[in-house]
Amino acid sequence: MNSETMLMMLIALPFAGACLAALFPPNARNAETWAAALVTLGAVVLSASLFPAVATGTPVRLNIEWLPTLGLSFSLRMDGFAWLFSMLVTCIGFLVVIYSRYYMSPDDAIPRFYAFFLAFMGAMLGIILSGNLILLVVFWELTSIISFMLIGYWYQKADARDGARMSLTITGVGGLGLLAGVLLIGHIVGSYDLDAVLDSGDLIRSHPLYVPAICLVLLGAFTKSAQFPFHFWLPNAMAAPTPVSAFLHSATMVKAGVFLMARLWPVLGGTYEWFWLTGFAGAASLLLGAYFAIFQRDIKGLLAYSTISHLGLITLLLSLGSPLGAVAAIFHMMNHATFKASLFMAAGIIDHESGTRDMQKLGGLFKLMPYTATLAMVASAAMAGVPLLNGFLSKEMFFAEAIETHADSILDTAAPYVAVIASAFAVTYSIRFIHAVFFGERPADLPREPHEPPFLMRLPIQLLVLACLVIGIIPAITVGSFLHIAVVSVLGADTPAYSLAVWHGLTVPLGMSVIALIGGALLYVLLRHYLAHCEEGPPYFRRLKGQRIFERVLVFVSWRFARLVEATLGTRRMQQQLRLLVAVSLVAAAIPFYNSNFGLGLFELGQIDIPFALLWVIGIACAVGAAHQAKFHRLVALILLGGAGVVTCITFVWLSAPDLAVTQLLVEIVTAVLILLGLRWLPKRWEDTELGRAPISTKLRRGRDLLVAAVAGLGMTLLSYAVMTRPSPDTISGFFLRKAYEEGGGRNVVNVILVDFRGFDTFGEITVLGIVALTVFALFRRFRPAPDTIESPEQQRIQAATDEERSDRITGQTVSDYLLVPSVIMQWLFPVIIVFAAYLFLRGHDLPGGGFAAGVAMSAAFILQYLAAGTVWVEDRLRILPVNWIGLGLLIAGCVGIGSWVFGYPFLTSYSQYIDLPVIGEIPAATAILFDLGVFSLVVGATVLMLIVFAHQSIRRLRAAKISTTTIEEVA
Amino acid sequence: MEWRSHLLIVPILLPLLTGALLLLFDERRHVLKATLSFVATVILLVVGLVLMRFADSGEPDAARTGVYLLGNWSAPFGIVLVLDRLSALMLVLTGTLALASLTFSLARWDRIGPHYHTLFQFLLMGLNGAFLTGDLFNLFVFFEVLLAASYGLVLHGTGIQRVRAGLHYIAINLAASLLFLVGVSLIYGVTGTLNMADLAVRIPAVTPGDQPLLLAGAAVLGVAFLVKAGIYPLGFWLPTAYTAAAAPVAGIFAILSKVGIYILFRLSLLLFGVDAGASAGFGEFWLFGAGIATVAFASAGVLASQGMARLAGFYVLVSSGTLLSAIGLSTVEVTSGALYYMVSSTMALSAFFLLVELLDRAQDPAADVLAVTMEAYGDDPDMEDVVEDAGLLIPGTIAILGLCFVACAILLAGLPPLSGFIGKFAMLDAIIGSNKPTLDISMFGWLFTAALIGSGLAAMVAMVRAGIRTFWAPIEGTIPRIKLVEIMPVAGLLLLCAAMTIGGGPVLRYMDATARAMHAPHVYVEEVLSASPVPPPATTEGSQP
């Protein structure tokens, strides 16, 4: 197997393992553990076997094209630094998997745990091995998302949910910042490839976008590594199961931030801005983390703050811009991971065995679990920086760096003091952890009786603690070469000379260590009694809870403020929306005229045709009246609307467009009747009797609406005037006039346009008509009238009352005798209108008429029947299936269109000829007339369907009323 | 004329004829109806894919355009259908969403009201027609077709909430249709043509005196499209209507708002693109500004939404706003990324709309019962009662739902590793990325970047909140009963998004080719205007066939 394949497998294996783990049955705890352990062990072996290839000095690379146009390839790259980290991640991952077997309870959903755990490991390896910065961001966000799942693993607990959400929110924000930062780096360098970026240090540092770029990249790194001021999510993430904390919050995820800083340190670091940003964040985290850790009651809380502090130390080291600092940083990343993972696991054992993690409740466990206690003590000593342990070595290097002067500033001057104080704090909290848990009085009221854990649960800790010891005593022999290739791969030619010896002689750093150890121990002695009874959290800072502030800000921004914005800048009221629509279109249409010297042609009074103008005055009056009455007097509005429609019809006649006039007239009639039928079912509205009574605000609103309407209307008028008075352009209508007869086969150009030139439009429009009818049908099937419309109309009641008063009449007689004579005539008109419709249909191709007009005329015949005889009579006698008419109409029209395919022509190509029939004479026989038949059928079907639906409502009303009363009775 | 060339009109005719045919069968034969509808939709998707292969079959950099002359009249006199990479893309997207929504509705929704399948097919006809047509008035017709069908569908299932939101929807869209007509008439009045390609030729020649009239027409037309796209401040109706609509209807409506976007993309580049002379770049500034405002407002709306359906409704606006500002930026690279984003976000939204119903079922089992009692109150003796054959209790239902939800959340928030991220990254890369290191990033670029990142953040916070509330907070979670046909479309759409991520290379290549063709409209114009009708057979005398 070559090294590229191994690299691919290394990253694919955990993800494949995750998929596999998810498929296990919920109770197969052992099998699941074995599988996960095998996967992680496989990853360890793969990592380890890549060492020879990496040790040659050239990184192992694998490049798979992914999104070449965006410069994003799936490229993996393993150099010494990445190798060291991947060893760390896989080894600790393996140990934690074994540990988890004993930690997790049989009731927990084990498949979910291991699936996310392994997926997380894969994502983390992805960050480490990415050879492309965008790919790194991809894996970076993936770790945020998966860690959300792992922190919230016990989602029944509120603190787990909150902790998970907080960590995802903060690291997610950081991830977006990182993405922006990486994009800027890509912008500067011209590539996202890590090698290309690492080669362009000078270019990046001198670019004007350098400062924004590092701010954004550091936002990502600081949030991920829980650096001040984004540190507060980490203690809250302790709600996660302890194996998760051991893996994510010691060794891996929180290390991603410092990993990235170290990775990009050669290109981004070494400047003043970098120094200040990272130096301040690092120093603050180092000091505050250590200080806060002293005052935690929860063991995991203590460890979490300690992690913040140690990561601060690493950040501070990376801020200095000296190669030796970078070496120390890399070394401390390793050391911290080993001792902190083992401490977390020890904390998990204590929690698991005794049932609590509260240090004020615990005590005297040394006698009950001596092995665990010893291991924890060694690991704590490493955390405190006691000599002969690995923590001591990197801390010594840190001290040595802190006393050097790098950039002359307050921060740099303060560094040694900060270092010593923070180390002293570290000693204090380490002692506190050991002393409070393992020594002193053994409390009586522990939830469980503690005892030593199973061997395999302790084994991971033993191995890690052994590593702490071995590295601490003989560093050069054990990790020297590994560390060296990592350092060289980051620093390259700048690699300084450093020594990993335990004893450097009596140096200033050693003195500082001694001061820190003694000072820390003294501090613990002083604070011991206070700590045994204090509240959670450090004095003074206790009230200032990052978590609370975060929650408040989040709730405010993401809920209250957002709702406020939605409520004030948006609306759910239709009136306002329509008003906005009118206003926006007004402005949109006006803008092009602004600043243009557009002039309207002058209006000459002499040109006005007086009767025509009067006609229009009437039409305008009708339209305005309709708008005015629309709200409270619907019937009046409808009649006035009809008036405006008639004026439009006459206008068409006047301007020699008989086709339009015929169609318009028929449509006006049918729609007016249909709306009339619908009016019956609209709820009543009562006018606020006198306008004077309406409140000022209403008046203002109405005034404003009137103004908007008037301005919009005026604007529309001006636009129409401008378009209609300008010289006619070279339009396509000339073509239609020329070709209608010779190629379309009809003298009626309008009809030829409708069924031939633009037959496809007609096809679409009849579909619309059909759909509207179906929609009306569907809506009315479930229609339940408003309560105040259920009663019979007032007129009917008056008639019925008269019947009752008079002894010679039967109730309801007057209503049934209504329009007796006209109704007979109307019934006789039925066949006449059908013939008329046929006439309109046939002559359509040459003279005004056509399928549409014929269809509407036909439906007028049905309307008359309803008017004359009432719904019950018509429904008894008439078997018309309007839905089928609609369907057939569309099918006919469609098939006529498709018919031309047979002859090798496109859809709807028409063929026309005149046929001489006996008696009737010469009639046109264009295929278009068949198409028109489809139109006719559909129009009849659609209008009749709507008619039936409206009319049928009056019958259903009674049944509906019956049904609703019966259901009420049933419920009762 | 070859038979294959008629394939271009099939996406319009097939749903039309299917819808018409379904009208001839009684509601009681719903199995037959559902089968016909389903088969037609599958064929539609296949035809879409075939057409896409055709559109993409030419030279990588050249646009391949298929032109279909309806009634055998050449452009600009007759109506033309035009197929290029962009319209083929939209056809396939429509087919995909249609198949998913239709499959979902087979579980229950298609039997809740009359003529569901017919209306659904007519909606598809309108959508496909709008994507294929090359004629401005014909576009209006297809807009009407799809809107009329959507009116029917938004009311499908009735209920006070739905009818109220539906009537608002109808009122606003009717008003917008009116504006559409006004705009078209103004443009016709000035240029004397309706064919889009012909318009592109005539617009540069419009005299300065007439130019304001033309632009006013274009602006009014634009407002009509912007209403459909849901731009701020004209899009307040959208979240309410989409929330109220039945789940499968909302699932297909996810593409409805993209019709406006599609037209704006096409027309702004075709009519006011590089070759438009004095009118070039018209409206870009306004589109950009309004797009950013939409993203900002809709992000607040996403955060302020309590229900998940409403959240999704607001996210439709986020997606629209992002795309509109991308149109405003008007560069080839941004357009390419925006197209990718559009496909990804539309599929994700559709999946989410479908998923929300399933999740709501877990929240409140009473809601399901309520929908059924609604049936009982109806008075349709001919309507078969919806049998509540409780779906299978699939083991791990919650796990599957949870996984789907997480995938939706990742997609909507634009987080890696799914296609939502790739789309955003593609647009961001076009603005500040590695492609043009020498170019300065404009203020617009910064604003756009901030809007993209900010809206993703808002979506993340809101989705995390909704997810925790749905999956983690309930003490006694009820496991919803879910049928396989309901979860399959959701999973299918999400898997497609995943496939778009892994196969991002070829997909982005297609988008790049599409974007390049859109920004060089002269090829489209030449192809359309040079298409010649089939000559009449020489032997026939007299009138031509």
Interface residues (C-beta under 8 A of the other chain):
Chain A: E65 W66 L67 P68 T69 L70 G71 L72 R112 I134 V137 V138 F139 W140 E141 L142 I145 F148 G152 Y155 Q156 R161 A164 R165 L168 T169 G172 V173 G175 L176 L179 A180 L183 L184 G186 H187 I188 V189 G190 S191 Y192 L554 V557 S558 W559 F561 A562 R563 V565 E566 L569 G570 T571 R572 M574 Q577 L578 L580 L581 V582 V584 S585 A588 A589 A590 I591 P592 F593 S596 F598 M716 L719 A722 V723 M724 R726 S728 P729 D730 T731 I732 S733 F735 F736 K739 E742 E743 G745 D756 F757 R758 G759 F760 D761 G764 E765 T767 V768 G770 I771 V772 L774 T775 F777 A778 L779 R781 R782 V883 N884 I886 G887 L888 G889 L890 L891 G894 G897 I898 S900 W901 F903 G904 Y905 P906 F907 L908 T909 S910 Y911 S912 Q913 R956 R959 A960 I963 S964 T967
Chain B: M1 W3 H6 I9 L13 L16 L17 G19 A20 L21 L22 L23 L24 Y68 L69 L70 G71 N72 W73 P76 F77 G78 I79 G113 P114 H115 T118 L119 F122 M125 G129 F137 N138 V141 F142 E144 V145 A148 A149 Y151 G152 L155 H156 T158 V163 H168 A171 I172 A175 A176 L179 V182 S185 L186 Y188 G189 V190 T191 G192 T193 L194 N195 G209 D210 Q211 P212 L213 L214 L215 A216 A219 V220 G222 V223 V227 P233 L234 F236 W237 T240 W286 F297 A300 G301 V302 L303 A304 S336 A376 Y377 G378 D379 D380 A399 V406 I410 A413 L415 P416 P417 F421 I422 F425 A426 L428 D429 I432 G433 S434 N435 K436 P437 I441 T449 I453 G456 L457 A458 M460 V461 A462 V464 R465 I468 F471 W472 A473 I475 G504 G505 L508 R509 D512 P533 V534 G542 S543 Q544 P545
